[in-house]
Amino acid sequence: MQRVTLPLLRLPVLLLGWLLLTGAAAAEPLRVAAVLDGDTLELEDGRRVRLAGIEAAKPPRGANPADGRVWPLAEAATAALADLALGRRVALHGPAPADRHGRLLAHLVREDGVWLQSALLVRGLARVHTRPDARAYAAELLAGEDAARNAGRGLWRSRVYAVRDAGDPDEVSRDRDSFQLVEGVVLAVAKGGGETWLDFGADWRSDVTVHIGRAAMREVTRAGIDPLSFEGRRLRVRGWITLRNGPMIEITHPEQIERLEREAASAALRSPGPDDDDPWDEDEAEDDPE
């Protein structure tokens, strides 16, 4: 993979991670021996670590490294992580469970206090992608993502990563089987049998729907959230798009849902259009579903 060197940004939010994570349990710092992609690295003891709570830009699924094609956002994310971490000592924070590939999911703080997740987010080279087993510091991660999106940095310049309009189910349907951010006003909320459905349109048979199953509802309730309060409110929801009576996102944990107090759409909210001309448009991160 061709390396692209980026200047390091010196932003206060990077050091915020140190203040947040100093109270968390941390393993003894180890040197980073290799950077494998924009959110995965290898430590000197041979363990591989996936940065918890984020997903960096990557080539699309099925891309062949042997064909020599360059994916600018993926290259930039890998280069940024290398500049931040390669050869540096980092401490692992949090429970660090292993994913199905055997990689540890952890928050990493560099020896000088730089929080790697935040550093990538504020550069616009990653999106927040929390999971049921990697949910810590979601509010702080989202703040870093918001800063990059509002400034139009990195992947937020690309239509591939644009926030989708929940009021346009046809466009959202085209993103089937991919991880997306969807934003819109909830028109109706239905609860029954311990489950909840949030509808962003007038017809539940075809509109964009968010489903909160029984297990997720327990977590939502534990977080002090009443889904009925979402009716008439603007939400941003992130998750995998499936098709069940129209496009649907399944909620597995409450951090997937952001309640937006403003009624105006996000500056990044748009549907991908055929007339866009952006050299980064074809980079597309596609990780495993939760």
N, C-alpha and C positions, 0 to 999 in steps of 0.2 A: 504493500500500500504506500503510495507516495505521501511524503510528509509535507504538511503545510504549516509553517511557523506563524503563530499569531502573537501579537503583543499581549502581555498580561495586563489585565485591568486591575487597578487598585481601588476597590470599592469597599466601603465600610461593611456591607452585608457579608463579605467574606469572613471577616473577623467575628461577626455576630455568632457564627457557628461555634467558635471556641468558647464564648461565654455560655452558650446554650448547652454545650456538650460536656463541659468540665465536670458537671455533677453526675454524669452518666458513667457506668462502668466501662473502663477501657483496658484493652490488652496492652502489653508492653510494645512500644513502638518498634516497627520493623521497616527495613529499607524496601522500596519498590524496585523489583528487578526487571519488570517488563510491563509495557502497556499493550494490551491486546486489541482494544477498540476504545470507543469514546466513553464507555462506562465500566470497563473490565480491566483489571490489572493483576499482576502476579507478584507475590511477596518473595523475599529472599528465602523463606523456608519452603517455597514451592506451592503454597496455597494460593488459589485464585479467589479474588474478591470482586463481586458485582456491587457497584455503588447503589445502596438501597434508596428507594424513594424517587428515583429518576430514571429516565430512558434517554440516552444520547441519540443523536442522529446517526443512522446507519444506512448502508446500501439496502435496496429492496430485497425482499426474500427471493432467492433464486439467482441473485447476481453472481456471475462467475469471475473470481479474481484473476483468472488466467487471461481474460479477454483484454486486459489493460485499460478498461474504462475507469475514469475517475469520477468519484462521487464527492463533490466539493464539501458538502456539509459533514458527511461522515469523515472525510479526511481532516477537516478542520477540528471536529470534536476529538478525534484521536490525537492530533497534534497538540491541542490545548491540554489534554490530560497528561500527555508526555511532558510538556513544559512544566506543568504543575507538580507532577509526582515522580517522574522517573529519576531514580537515584536518591530520592528524598526519603526520610523516615516518616512514617505515618502511624497513627494510633487508631485501632478499630474500636468504635463505640457501639453500644447496644447489644442485644442478644446474639446477633450474627447467625441466624439459622442458615442452613444450606439449602440451595434451590435444587431442582431436579437434575441439574447438570453438575452438582457437587461444588458449586461456587458459594462462598460465604456472602450473605447479604448484610452489609454493614455500612455505617457512616464512617467516613475517614477524615481525620483531622491531621494536617501536616504538623511537623515539629514546631513551626513558627505560628501556629494557630489558624492557618487557612483551612476552611471547611471545603473539601473538594466538590461536594454536591452543589453547594451554593455558588462556587466559582464557575462551574459549567453553566448553571442556570442563568446567572446574570450576563453571561456572554451570549446567551441565546443559542446554545449548542445542545441543549437537552430540555425535555419537558418533565414535569412532575408526573410520576407514575407510581403511586403508592399501591401496596398490596395488602391483603389481610395479615401477612406476617412481616410486613415492612411499612409501617404506618407512622413511625415516629417523626416528629418535627415537621408535620405536613404544613402547618400554617407558615412556618418560616421558609420552607421550600417554595410554597406558592407565592410568597412575597418576592422571592428572587425571580421566579418565572414572570410575574406581573411586570416587574421592572424591565425585563428584556422585551416582553411583548409590547409594552407601551412605547418603548424606544425603537421598536422595529429592528431589533438586532438578530443576526443569525438566521435560524430556521423560521423566525416569525416574518421574514421577508418572503418566504416561499408559500405558494398556494397549497402545497402538499400538507403543510402543518397549520394552515389557517383554521381558526375556530369555526365550526360548522353552524349553520343556521337551523335551529330546531324547528322553525316554522316552515321549512322546505323539505318534507320527507323524501321527495324524489331524489334530491341531491344527496341527502344523508344515506339513502339506500345504496348509492353507488360506492359507498365506503364500507360495504359489508365485509366482515372478517378483518377489520383493521381497528387499531386503537385511535380514537379521535376525541377531541374536545367539542362539545355541542352546547350551544347557548340559546336560550329563549325563555319566553314567559309560559309558566304552567297554567293551562286553561282549566284543568280539572284534576281532582285527586280522588281516587277510589280505594277504599280499604275493605278487606274481608279475609277471613280465615288466617289472620296473622300476617297477611301480605299487603303491599301497597303498590298502586300504579299511578304514576304521574304522567299526564297526557299534555303534550304541547300543541295539540290540534283539536278540532271539533269532532273528529271521527276516530275512535280508538282502533278501528279496524285497519287504518292506513297511516295514522299520524305517528310522529316520533314519541315513543313511550319509554319511560324509565321504570323498571320493575325492581322492587325491594322485597326479596323473599323473606321467609320466616327467620332464618338465621341472621340475615343482615338487619332485619327489623329489630332484633334483640340488641344488636350493636348500635343501631341508630337511636333506639330508646335509651340505652345506657349512656349515650352521648348527650342526652337531654334534648333531642330533636323530635318534634312532632311533625310528620310529613304533611298533615292537614294545613299547617301554616304556610306551606309552599304555594298554595293556590293563589293565582294572581301575581306571583312573584317571579322575578327573573333569576334563573339559575344557570350556572355553568356546570356541566356534568362531563366527566371523563371516563371512558371505558371502551370495551369492544362492541362494535356494531354487529348485531345479528338481525335477522328478519323473522319476526313473529307478529303477524298482523301489522305490518309496517316495520320500520327500523326500531330496534329496541336496544337499550343498554341495561345490563344486569348489574345491580349494585351488590357488592360483596362487603363493603365497609363504608362508613359514613364520610370518610375523607374524599371520596369520589365526587361529592356534591358541594358546590360553593353557592351560597346565597348572595346575590349581587344586589346591593341596595339601590344602585343607580338603575334607571329604566332605559337609558340609552344603551345601544348595543356596543360591545367591545370594539375598539378600533381595529382589532384583528379579525373581527367577525365577517366572514364572507364565504361564499361558495366558490370552489375552483372554477375558473372560466377558461374556455378554449383559446381566448385571445391573449392570455397572459404570456409575457416573455421574460422568464426569470431563469438564469443559468443553474439555479439550485432547485428547480421545480421537481426534478426526478429523484432526489434523495428521499427515501421513505423508510422510517424506522418501523420494523415489524417484529416485535418480540412475541414470546409465547403468551397466550391468554392466561388470565389468572385461574 
